[in-house]
Structure formats: C-alpha cells, structure tokens
Amino acid sequence: MAKLNWDVDGTRKFHAGVSHGVVYPKADGEGYDNGAAWNGLTGVTESPSGAEPTDLWADNMKYARLISGEDYGFTIESYMYPPEFEPCDGLAAPVKGIRIGQQKRKAFGFTWQTKVGTDQDPDAGYIIHVVWNATAKPAEKSHETMNDSPDAETFSWECDTVPVNIADLKAAAVAEFDSTELTAKQMKAVEDLLYGTDSENAKLPTPDELLAAVKAAV
C-alpha cells in the first residue's frame, strides 16, 4: 500500500483566467447557428443549484433521503459582446444601427476557456467549458458620467439553462474538456468543432457528438 503524500512537486494545481469566449445562437430550426468570437470577456461565474436533500421519516427514525434535481446557471461579464449575441439579449435590429429592446430572447450555447497551472508550470494546460441551452435574463446596465478616473462600462448577464440528453448519462447543460488529461489530438478534435477550421465554420455539436469526436481521436 502506498502512503499518502501532500504537496508533492508538480501536483499543486490551480485554475485561473478566462478567455476564448464563443457564443452560438440557437438556430430557428434545430441546432445552433455558427459560433461568434466573444471579445472583451472579463469573467464567467458558474452558479449551480439544487441537489437539496429531503429526509423521509418513518418508525420514529430517518427512513431515507431524497435529493432534488440539479440546475446550472452562470453569469457572463464583459466589456463588450458580439452582434450575434444581441437576439439572445432581447434586442432586434430592424435597420442597421437601430436596436429595439424587450424582444423575444433567443437561447444560445456558450464556451470559454480557463487556465490550469501547477507549482512548476503556470501554463500547464487549459479547460474548455461548454454550455448548451442557455437563456440570458434582463440585466441592469449602469451609465455613469466621465471623470478624472475614466473606466469602461461593463456588461453582465445572468443565465439559466435547460439540460440536453446525453447517451448513457443523465441530461446535463455543461461539460468540461481538460487538456491536462486529454491528448493534444483529442483537444484539437474538440477545438476544430467548436472554433472552426480554415474550411469549416465554428459550431456547437451535441454532447454525444463531442464525446464521439474525442473517442475517435484516441
């Protein structure tokens, strides 16, 4: 039997940063429209909820415990957003340069990256986060006067999700692809689908399609 050891060199990991945001508006039919790069992304806050326990009692003792379903939400923060996100934010553009608010909000998919570092290598790898079936809530927007310490306005959207089906697993709305555990070939297969290639547009596959691409790239 091996004895446990703590803080061994190269095993102290951390996550940091946020980059490579991509939004995929839901298509009018099935699937999603082509992805659009999200410049100015400053933060993504994941906010899962649910999984609340409910205890059942019988014969004067705890009989069983039921766990409620889990829900996944997240918040996007940025200095700016791509035009492709406007329909997801309830904006319509009947004429170029004119935006009408309070319209129907289109669902969307979203991906972003975070870095994985260790005590020996701050750039050891990265994780691609993928979200399906998201909907952005109306968000507060603050406009302030310019002063002697100017700063750019920031945008923020709270988003809810609806899980999608995954073969042999419970339905889910989020997945992660970790470059420190997957091979470079497998990560490239994921990135070619999500980010596009010289000959193919960026698209958001289903979870099953992404899993199949990873397995085929072994």
C-alpha positions as CSV (number, residue, x, y, z in Angstrom):
1,M,0.0,0.0,0.0
2,A,1.3,3.5,-0.9
3,K,1.4,6.1,1.8
4,L,-0.4,9.4,1.1
5,N,1.8,12.4,0.4
6,W,0.8,16.1,0.3
7,D,2.2,19.0,-1.8
8,V,4.5,16.9,-4.0
9,D,6.2,19.0,-6.6
10,G,4.2,19.3,-9.7
11,T,0.9,18.2,-8.1
12,R,-0.2,21.5,-6.7
13,K,-2.7,22.7,-9.3
14,F,-4.8,25.9,-9.6
15,H,-7.2,27.4,-12.1
16,A,-7.0,30.9,-13.3
17,G,-8.2,33.3,-16.0
18,V,-11.0,33.3,-18.6
19,S,-10.6,33.6,-22.4
20,H,-11.7,32.3,-25.8
21,G,-15.4,33.0,-25.3
22,V,-17.7,31.9,-28.1
23,V,-21.5,32.3,-28.4
24,Y,-23.7,30.1,-30.6
25,P,-27.2,31.5,-31.0
26,K,-29.9,28.9,-31.3
27,A,-31.0,28.3,-34.9
28,D,-34.6,28.8,-35.9
29,G,-34.9,25.1,-36.6
30,E,-32.7,22.5,-34.9
31,G,-29.2,23.0,-33.5
32,Y,-27.3,26.3,-33.3
33,D,-26.0,28.9,-35.7
34,N,-22.3,29.4,-36.4
35,G,-20.3,30.4,-33.4
36,A,-19.0,34.0,-33.0
37,A,-15.9,35.0,-31.0
38,W,-16.7,37.0,-27.8
39,N,-14.1,39.7,-27.4
40,G,-13.8,41.6,-24.1
41,L,-14.8,38.7,-21.9
42,T,-13.8,39.5,-18.3
43,G,-15.5,36.9,-16.2
44,V,-17.7,33.8,-16.1
45,T,-19.2,32.8,-12.7
46,E,-20.8,29.4,-12.5
47,S,-23.8,29.1,-10.1
48,P,-25.1,25.5,-9.8
49,S,-28.1,25.0,-7.6
50,G,-30.5,22.3,-6.5
51,A,-29.4,18.9,-5.2
52,E,-31.3,19.7,-2.0
53,P,-31.9,16.8,0.4
54,T,-35.3,15.9,1.7
55,D,-35.3,13.5,4.6
56,L,-38.1,10.9,5.0
57,W,-39.0,9.7,8.4
58,A,-40.8,6.5,9.5
59,D,-41.0,4.4,12.7
60,N,-39.5,7.4,14.6
61,M,-36.3,7.3,12.6
62,K,-34.8,8.6,9.4
63,Y,-36.0,6.3,6.7
64,A,-34.4,7.7,3.6
65,R,-33.1,10.8,1.9
66,L,-34.3,12.1,-1.5
67,I,-32.1,14.5,-3.5
68,S,-33.7,17.1,-5.7
69,G,-32.5,17.6,-9.3
70,E,-29.6,19.9,-10.0
71,D,-29.8,23.2,-12.0
72,Y,-27.0,25.0,-13.7
73,G,-26.7,28.8,-14.1
74,F,-23.9,31.1,-14.8
75,T,-23.1,34.8,-15.2
76,I,-21.2,36.4,-18.1
77,E,-19.2,39.6,-17.5
78,S,-17.6,41.6,-20.3
79,Y,-16.6,45.0,-21.7
80,M,-18.4,44.2,-25.0
81,Y,-20.4,41.5,-26.7
82,P,-20.6,40.3,-30.3
83,P,-23.5,41.4,-32.5
84,E,-24.6,37.8,-32.8
85,F,-25.5,37.9,-29.1
86,E,-28.0,40.7,-29.4
87,P,-31.0,38.5,-30.2
88,C,-30.1,36.5,-27.1
89,D,-30.2,39.7,-25.1
90,G,-33.7,40.6,-26.4
91,L,-32.6,43.1,-29.0
92,A,-33.9,43.3,-32.6
93,A,-32.3,45.3,-35.4
94,P,-34.9,46.2,-38.0
95,V,-32.4,48.6,-39.5
96,K,-28.7,48.5,-39.2
97,G,-27.7,50.8,-36.3
98,I,-31.1,50.6,-34.6
99,R,-31.7,48.2,-31.7
100,I,-35.1,47.7,-30.3
101,G,-35.2,46.1,-26.8
102,Q,-37.7,43.9,-24.9
103,Q,-38.0,41.4,-27.7
104,K,-38.0,37.6,-27.5
105,R,-34.8,36.3,-26.1
106,K,-33.1,33.6,-28.2
107,A,-31.5,30.7,-26.5
108,F,-27.8,30.1,-27.1
109,G,-24.8,27.9,-26.4
110,F,-21.6,29.3,-24.9
111,T,-18.0,28.1,-24.5
112,W,-14.9,29.6,-22.8
113,Q,-11.5,28.6,-21.5
114,T,-9.8,28.7,-18.1
115,K,-6.1,28.0,-17.5
116,V,-4.7,25.1,-15.4
117,G,-1.4,25.8,-13.7
118,T,0.9,23.9,-11.3
119,D,3.6,25.0,-8.8
120,Q,6.1,24.2,-11.6
121,D,4.3,25.4,-14.7
122,P,1.6,28.2,-14.6
123,D,0.7,27.3,-18.2
124,A,0.3,23.5,-17.7
125,G,-2.9,23.3,-19.6
126,Y,-6.4,24.7,-20.0
127,I,-10.1,23.6,-19.8
128,I,-12.7,24.2,-22.4
129,H,-16.1,24.8,-20.8
130,V,-19.2,24.1,-22.9
131,V,-22.8,25.1,-22.1
132,W,-25.9,24.2,-24.0
133,N,-29.5,25.7,-24.0
134,A,-28.7,28.9,-22.1
135,T,-31.1,31.9,-21.8
136,A,-29.9,35.3,-20.6
137,K,-32.1,37.3,-18.1
138,P,-32.6,41.0,-18.4
139,A,-29.6,42.7,-16.8
140,E,-29.0,46.1,-15.2
141,K,-26.9,48.5,-17.2
142,S,-25.2,51.4,-15.4
143,H,-24.2,54.5,-17.3
144,E,-22.0,57.0,-15.4
145,T,-20.5,60.4,-16.2
146,M,-16.9,60.6,-17.3
147,N,-14.5,61.9,-14.6
148,D,-10.8,62.2,-13.9
149,S,-10.6,58.4,-13.4
150,P,-12.3,57.1,-16.5
151,D,-13.2,53.5,-16.8
152,A,-15.1,51.4,-19.5
153,E,-18.6,50.3,-18.8
154,T,-19.1,46.6,-18.1
155,F,-22.0,44.3,-19.1
156,S,-23.3,41.4,-17.1
157,W,-25.9,38.7,-17.8
158,E,-27.3,36.1,-15.5
159,C,-28.1,32.9,-17.5
160,D,-30.2,29.8,-16.9
161,T,-30.0,26.5,-18.7
162,V,-32.1,23.6,-19.8
163,P,-30.2,20.2,-19.8
164,V,-29.8,18.3,-23.0
165,N,-29.8,14.5,-23.4
166,I,-26.6,12.5,-23.3
167,A,-26.4,8.8,-24.1
168,D,-25.9,6.6,-21.0
169,L,-25.8,9.6,-18.7
170,K,-28.2,12.0,-17.0
171,A,-29.2,15.0,-19.1
172,A,-26.8,18.0,-18.5
173,A,-26.2,21.5,-19.7
174,V,-22.5,21.8,-19.1
175,A,-19.3,19.8,-19.8
176,E,-15.5,20.4,-19.5
177,F,-12.6,19.2,-21.6
178,D,-9.3,19.2,-19.8
179,S,-6.1,19.4,-21.8
180,T,-4.1,18.1,-18.8
181,E,-6.0,14.8,-19.1
182,L,-6.9,14.6,-22.8
183,T,-4.3,14.2,-25.5
184,A,-3.4,17.1,-27.9
185,K,-5.1,15.2,-30.7
186,Q,-8.3,14.9,-28.7
187,M,-8.3,18.6,-27.7
188,K,-7.7,19.5,-31.4
189,A,-10.7,17.5,-32.4
190,V,-12.9,19.4,-29.8
191,E,-11.4,22.8,-30.9
192,D,-11.9,22.1,-34.6
193,L,-15.6,21.6,-34.0
194,L,-16.1,24.5,-31.5
195,Y,-13.8,27.1,-33.1
196,G,-13.8,26.1,-36.7
197,T,-11.1,25.4,-39.2
198,D,-9.9,27.0,-42.5
199,S,-12.7,25.1,-44.3
200,E,-15.4,24.6,-41.6
201,N,-17.4,27.2,-39.6
202,A,-17.4,27.1,-35.8
203,K,-20.4,25.1,-34.5
204,L,-21.8,23.7,-31.3
205,P,-22.2,19.9,-31.6
206,T,-24.4,17.9,-29.2
207,P,-22.6,16.4,-26.2
208,D,-22.8,13.0,-27.9
209,E,-21.1,14.4,-31.0
210,L,-18.3,15.9,-28.9
211,L,-17.8,12.7,-27.0
212,A,-17.6,10.7,-30.2
213,A,-15.0,13.1,-31.6
214,V,-12.9,12.7,-28.5
215,K,-13.1,8.9,-28.6
216,A,-12.3,8.8,-32.3
217,A,-9.2,10.9,-31.8
218,V,-7.5,8.4,-29.4
